Amino acid sequence: MGEAPPIHELHFDEAPSVDTVPGPNSRQLLERQRELDSSAVAYPDRVPIAFDEGRGATLRDVDGNTYLDFFAGIGVLNVGHANPYVVEAVNDQTERLVHSIDFPTEPRLDLIEKLDAIAPGGLPGNNKVVFGGPTGSDAIEATIKLAKYNTDGDGLIAFRGSYHGATSGALSLTGAKKFKREYTPLLSDVQYAQYPYSFKHDVTEEEAMERSLADVRSILEDPYGGLANPAGIWVEPIQGEGGVVTPPEGFLPRLKEIAEDNDVPLIVDEIQTGFGRTGQWFASDWEDVTPDVMPMAKAIGGIGLPLSATMYREEFDTWEAGGHVGTYRGNLPAMRAGVRAIEYIDRQDLLEHAREVGEYIRTRLREVAEATPHLADVRGKGLFVGAEFVDADGDPWKEAVLDVQTQCYENGVLVWTAGRHGNVLRIIPPLVLTQEQAETGMDVVTDAIAAATGS
Ligand code: PLP
């Protein structure tokens, strides 16, 4: 086989098509989950639905309702649900061999070669890739170990508004207090610089960027800056959970300069922004930045298989055999899926497609913003889109976003939320979303915004 079907062949035809939701079968499963599952379960409270099947950028629930998927499993399903080009290789590999720790296999080495070919900046031909545990958080833990090992430092510089994961090291780097409040103390020496973000627009984007860069510089260079032994700077090129906060041009290259001036690695967290999400293979590509270390996860597993990896500049490859381990560092179906997903994105020209469809979505949102002051900001790159809502006083308006989300769900479009105050609508569909689907879905989203904001 090996045929990569065009994107318009991937989806359920009749999306969106919803009756009254949640339907009886969804209700039953939601009830069963409430009885059996952990109280940590969060998402179905907001979007009460039980899924049955996914195809491309569409999802079907257990009552036969079909939705347009504008959240892609939180940025995981870049090539769409059950992409047949990927599924074929996964099935073949599952029947052959699934688990290989780190013995050499073709899928593993093929994936490393593919990652090298699409790596940003000066990384191609000058990198190593390490696999560990399967989650993004696991990859972040690897970056902390790598940075500490190579610098002999232990101080971590991260940003306010950041999200890097749920394990202790990753939580230490995470700005969001709600995830960590009950678990402190975490890693002790972490400083959080301001990210280039001006919610109240009291400063321009450029001023916010200068403020942020000055903050990082002062943590590193002020003799009384507080962090005695820095090990690295961790940054999301676009803050995802923090609200699709998109820094102005110049931010990432200048941060890299600061890292170089101070001889610490720049760790660019491409876990949510990678594999075409922003219309480039990696968000670092937009300004040709070379991350020193680059954790990846989410879309690397193609159709949602758990896999993460950390790429780093070759000079950091100093640890000894066993320097970073993990039982699940050889998930071969996920590695085959990663290879196929990269090929699919390449063959279907999905980077350009993501830029075009993403710009269409932002344009539709900007048109709405002209009609209502409640839609205060539209931002993002490629198919990573954020829209920030404020109330009549200009304060964050979380309820409006939740109303938009509910109304979209009732009309067959699944959107997500984000933001420090939960007041950002996050739209991150599979990159295989067609232009027609984007138009249909945005009709639903814009109607929902008008209803939720009374505009
Ligand atoms: N880093 C970023 C930028 C993320 O968006 C996430 C998850 O949303 C993570 C790290 C953690 O990944 P995981 O949830 O797979 O542990």
Residues whose N, C-alpha, C, O or C-beta is under 5 A from the ligand:
A	BS01	PLP	T135 G136 S137 Y163 H164 G165 A166 E236 G240 D269 I271 Q272 A297
